[in-house]
Amino acid sequence: MVDDTEKMVERMRKMTIEIENLFYSLIGPRHPVRLISGNKWQPYTDIYELDDKVVIKIELAGVRKDDISITGEHNYLIVSGIRKEKPPESFKNYNQVEINYGEFDRTLILPEGAKMDKVTAEYKDGFLIITVPKTRKAKKIKIEEE
């Protein structure tokens, strides 16, 4: 039963990625509908939780450290900034456009117990790594009968 559930969850995850890829291929960063709307792009983000902290890894290749802003309030972190486009010296036409340029933002909801005053961030090799310490969850104690 567990194997079937895991397989189903994995299939759903793959379907979600395929649907997302299809959506972005139809209305990608340079699609006229998106350009007119002025929407900011959202960088790819991984978030994982350990016993004592939450780690957020955001892909921001080509973004200068000085062009990134992180703000926090309550249990929200907002990462925003800009990736500035540098067009080639001379070109006639784009053959493929997949890289997002312009302003971005990403709002992240942190779990209860996040210590917002202890957040640290490091920018290395195109990834922004944010570490948010948290209080450990209370351990449930089983009451045994005699």
Wavefront OBJ file of the C-alpha trace (Angstrom):
o trace
v 0.000 0.000 0.000
v 2.828 2.391 0.882
v 4.616 1.654 -2.403
v 1.433 2.395 -4.367
v 0.973 5.675 -2.512
v 4.584 6.681 -3.124
v 4.269 5.843 -6.812
v 1.079 7.875 -7.071
v 2.665 10.868 -5.328
v 5.695 10.641 -7.639
v 3.450 10.506 -10.724
v 1.514 13.531 -9.470
v 4.758 15.424 -8.875
v 5.932 14.657 -12.415
v 2.562 15.700 -13.845
v 2.727 18.973 -11.924
v 6.180 19.702 -13.355
v 4.986 18.848 -16.878
v 1.925 21.110 -16.540
v 4.079 23.930 -15.170
v 6.576 23.534 -18.027
v 3.758 23.538 -20.571
v 2.255 26.661 -19.023
v 5.562 28.523 -19.057
v 6.264 27.436 -22.613
v 2.944 28.964 -23.658
v 3.277 32.131 -21.586
v 6.999 32.404 -20.978
v 8.919 35.409 -19.687
v 8.979 37.119 -23.101
v 5.414 36.292 -24.097
v 3.511 39.500 -25.009
v 0.758 38.771 -22.464
v 3.285 38.561 -19.657
v 5.218 41.627 -20.812
v 2.058 43.747 -20.944
v 0.929 42.634 -17.488
v 4.246 43.696 -15.949
v 4.364 40.626 -13.722
v 7.524 39.963 -11.813
v 9.111 36.576 -12.282
v 9.636 34.087 -9.474
v 12.977 32.318 -9.120
v 13.111 28.557 -8.645
v 13.202 27.787 -4.943
v 13.817 24.735 -2.753
v 12.786 24.767 0.899
v 13.589 21.999 3.309
v 13.179 21.666 7.017
v 15.564 20.130 9.534
v 15.020 19.643 13.259
v 16.481 23.013 14.203
v 16.214 25.121 11.033
v 14.578 25.787 7.693
v 16.878 26.111 4.672
v 15.785 28.038 1.586
v 17.804 27.728 -1.615
v 16.942 30.167 -4.419
v 18.438 30.016 -7.905
v 19.558 33.547 -8.872
v 22.362 33.090 -11.388
v 23.390 36.374 -12.977
v 21.880 38.523 -10.218
v 24.307 40.755 -8.358
v 24.302 40.421 -4.572
v 23.589 44.153 -4.249
v 20.442 43.719 -6.375
v 18.861 41.249 -3.901
v 16.690 42.254 -0.946
v 15.404 40.038 1.860
v 12.748 41.278 4.264
v 10.945 39.377 6.972
v 7.818 39.938 8.972
v 5.906 37.540 11.221
v 6.391 34.172 9.516
v 6.943 35.560 5.981
v 10.158 36.154 4.085
v 10.100 38.238 0.935
v 13.025 37.905 -1.449
v 13.050 40.458 -4.237
v 15.433 42.086 -6.661
v 16.312 42.472 -10.300
v 18.274 40.582 -12.938
v 19.469 43.191 -15.407
v 19.465 42.200 -19.054
v 22.586 42.789 -21.099
v 21.678 42.188 -24.745
v 24.442 40.995 -27.060
v 26.411 43.613 -28.975
v 24.617 42.897 -32.209
v 22.008 40.313 -33.051
v 19.133 39.986 -35.460
v 16.673 37.788 -33.650
v 16.244 35.681 -30.544
v 16.017 31.988 -31.420
v 15.170 30.909 -27.902
v 14.394 32.907 -24.759
v 14.151 31.082 -21.439
v 16.067 33.237 -18.973
v 13.977 35.642 -16.923
v 15.141 39.241 -16.671
v 13.739 42.218 -14.821
v 12.257 42.400 -11.343
v 11.521 39.290 -9.327
v 9.986 38.520 -5.984
v 9.185 35.460 -3.972
v 7.117 35.387 -0.796
v 7.852 32.424 1.442
v 5.742 31.232 4.359
v 7.858 29.879 7.186
v 6.724 27.284 9.714
v 5.622 28.182 13.192
v 8.564 28.655 15.536
v 10.809 30.329 12.967
v 13.278 32.686 14.668
v 13.054 35.676 12.334
v 15.655 37.641 14.301
v 18.293 34.942 13.631
v 17.948 34.617 9.830
v 21.219 34.398 7.867
v 21.841 34.514 4.126
v 24.742 33.606 1.857
v 25.046 34.163 -1.905
v 27.393 31.736 -3.628
v 27.672 30.288 -7.138
v 24.356 31.788 -8.239
v 22.372 30.456 -5.296
v 20.990 32.426 -2.374
v 20.956 30.204 0.720
v 18.794 31.492 3.564
v 18.910 29.716 6.923
v 16.124 30.296 9.415
v 16.651 28.767 12.866
v 13.524 27.470 14.563
v 12.466 26.171 17.910
v 12.238 22.431 18.095
v 8.798 20.923 18.022
v 7.505 19.641 21.311
v 7.964 15.907 21.585
v 4.809 13.976 22.198
v 5.116 11.694 25.197
v 3.131 8.507 25.242
v 1.359 7.710 28.493
v 1.485 4.041 29.263
v -1.005 2.117 31.361
v 0.056 -0.036 34.252
l 1 2 3 4 5 6 7 8 9 10 11 12 13 14 15 16 17 18 19 20 21 22 23 24 25 26 27 28 29 30 31 32 33 34 35 36 37 38 39 40 41 42 43 44 45 46 47 48 49 50 51 52 53 54 55 56 57 58 59 60 61 62 63 64 65 66 67 68 69 70 71 72 73 74 75 76 77 78 79 80 81 82 83 84 85 86 87 88 89 90 91 92 93 94 95 96 97 98 99 100 101 102 103 104 105 106 107 108 109 110 111 112 113 114 115 116 117 118 119 120 121 122 123 124 125 126 127 128 129 130 131 132 133 134 135 136 137 138 139 140 141 142 143 144 145 146
